[in-house]
């Protein structure tokens, strides 16, 4: 029997007879010749059914097979420079496992709404397949970089008794008679974890109940959050730029074909090499005032147009640091001598993709943290454990969160984050 192989490994079997298990991506009927594109999740290859080279029953199967039918295809592998993969399969046998009828996503144009309703099938298309493959490599390269640089993966809870950042964007649930919330971030727990491990990260889903319909927002998204003891704001920026550079260069190395499928101009990505420029919030406001926003006031947070204007001044991601304290999280360390400004920094991706990382240096003083919790009207009892961290060996520490979906959107050059995750959750969108 011919060995079963993956299409991604087909080049290792030139001149050999192999079997593929897969689905029909497309078929062209030329009478005695059938050109059949077979995909198996690792790639797509053209299989050629020539009537005189196959049993009659097998050729009949090849002629009647439909889009997205599942099949078993056996044939000889040959090199063909005209093929996108460089190889073709000359069929000697062909069998249908299940004949698909009236597959709803055809080669014609479909609206986004229709495609989102059929997301479970849309994932089979070449573009969506390429995006999710790139996503997987981004996640793998993040884990590899952190693991290789002394960080320990420590999982943090999804159900929490309190907010990490703000109380207005929480999904509340009943926890055996007590209110609990889907996590916005694992960062507070990471601060406890670094006191045991030094450098940690968590990686998982996070939830924000923002009623936003922008192209950058999801209600459920994935985030990696590294945290470091004995580390400053500058240490965080050093780590983040090295990690992001590695992510982008890894995708460029491994996914040229997928980037071509999503029609990504890789010129910008090739420039993503550390170090990244660093711009203070003060200087960013001055830049905006000189470039289309003359009335932008100091102390206001940046929106998408402002982030785009700032990032357009650079050919790679740019850090904006020392934001006003009042619109950042309660735990941010203030800048010495300027309490109105905190030791925070966001990383803005170029080409208008905006913030992909947010983070900063965390507060070390118990007294100041108690004051901030009171000012933000947070329930102290929910944060007693967090306050303990400032009682027993408090140290300067910093960290950040990188949003996977926004990073994938930037790397792939996508207009909307809805294509960056297999099953997006958005305002008024929870099916399928």
PyMOL commands that set and color helices and strands:
alter all, ss='L'
color gray80, all
select helices_A, chain A and resi 7-13+51-53+56-64+112-117+119-122+126-148+167-169+187-197+233-254+256-261+267-270+281-290+304-311+325-327+366-375+380-388+404-412+417-419
alter helices_A, ss='H'
color red, helices_A
select strands_A, chain A and resi 3-4+17-30+33-39+44-50+70-79+87-98+152-153+159-160+172-175+178-182+199-207+220-229+277-280+318-321+334-335+338-342+344-349+354-362+397-403
alter strands_A, ss='S'
color yellow, strands_A
deselect
rebuild
show_as cartoon
